[in-house]
Amino acid sequence: MVIEFYTNDLSPFGRGVWMTLEALGLEYEKKITWPLQGDTKTDGFAAINPGQTIPAIIDGSFKLGESKAIACYLCNAYGDQAGESQLYPKDPKKRARVDMVLCMAYSMKRLIYLFLNLPEVLIYGGKTRTEEIGKVHEILRFIEMLLSPSEYVAADHLTIADFFVYIYEGLLAFADFDDYSQYPKLVAWKAKIAKLPYHKMTCEGPASALKEYYKSKLQ
Ligand SMILES: N[C@@H](CCC(=O)N[C@@H](CS)C(=O)NCC(=O)O)C(=O)O
């Protein structure tokens, strides 16, 4: 069965699901959806995701929204058959660690959005909030700490938590942030994620397209 995947390539949240679909080798059909053009505000879309945001999926008769819930569901439903059960480990303690980092990823995203002044810049134009740079370093210090006991953010192997943390942290490139001298583990981890076979498609092109758009809207 082909999974219907409501997203657009620029959505960081959608890209976390996109990486998961690719990591699991699932068949999916992208249904390109533009929130700013009102695509998520229709009754039809609300029936798929009452939260009226992308990403969302339809898998057979099952409809689901919220990027992290979708990534967890895909692993639960298809991880074993894909031979990728470690992406969202079943062991309660290992899984709890992935869940913890997924929850924390939301706070990271919030502070990175604060610094980049998103989504305001994209919608109305505006400036990067450079005065919030201290918050950025707090996040980077935190990721470095997550990477201290293990090579990945939530385990000693790749999990879906890596996808979301990687995508959110990568948004800092919009502001040409490159002050990574205090974060060697983070730099090594990013290089490993960048070698994933689906990285180019799900991360490189989409992130640089959104960066270009962000920069075009800066005032
Ligand atoms: N917590 C949600 C956030 C999703 C989200 O904000 N998506 C944006 C696009 S990148 C959206 O659909 N915004 C439309 C809106 O907020 O009305 C998730 O992780 O799925």
PDBQT file of the ligand as one rigid body, heavy atoms in Angstrom, charges set to zero:
ROOT
HETATM    1  N1  LIG A 301       3.939  20.367  15.587  1.00  0.00    +0.000 N 
HETATM    2  C1  LIG A 301       3.664  20.233  14.202  1.00  0.00    +0.000 C 
HETATM    3  C2  LIG A 301       4.076  21.517  13.473  1.00  0.00    +0.000 C 
HETATM    4  C3  LIG A 301       3.780  21.464  12.006  1.00  0.00    +0.000 C 
HETATM    5  C4  LIG A 301       3.793  22.826  11.364  1.00  0.00    +0.000 C 
HETATM    6  O1  LIG A 301       3.791  23.888  12.027  1.00  0.00    +0.000 OA
HETATM    7  N2  LIG A 301       3.770  22.812  10.025  1.00  0.00    +0.000 N 
HETATM    8  C5  LIG A 301       3.680  24.055   9.291  1.00  0.00    +0.000 C 
HETATM    9  C6  LIG A 301       4.403  23.967   7.961  1.00  0.00    +0.000 C 
HETATM   10  S1  LIG A 301       6.136  23.819   8.124  1.00  0.00    +0.000 SA
HETATM   11  C7  LIG A 301       2.214  24.284   8.968  1.00  0.00    +0.000 C 
HETATM   12  O2  LIG A 301       1.551  23.414   8.440  1.00  0.00    +0.000 OA
HETATM   13  N3  LIG A 301       1.714  25.484   9.304  1.00  0.00    +0.000 N 
HETATM   14  C8  LIG A 301       0.385  25.848   8.977  1.00  0.00    +0.000 C 
HETATM   15  C9  LIG A 301      -0.303  26.534  10.122  1.00  0.00    +0.000 C 
HETATM   16  O3  LIG A 301       0.260  26.617  11.214  1.00  0.00    +0.000 OA
HETATM   17  O4  LIG A 301      -1.451  26.974   9.897  1.00  0.00    +0.000 OA
HETATM   18  C10 LIG A 301       4.374  18.998  13.623  1.00  0.00    +0.000 C 
HETATM   19  O5  LIG A 301       5.483  18.701  14.115  1.00  0.00    +0.000 OA
HETATM   20  O6  LIG A 301       3.822  18.356  12.720  1.00  0.00    +0.000 OA
ENDROOT
TORSDOF 0
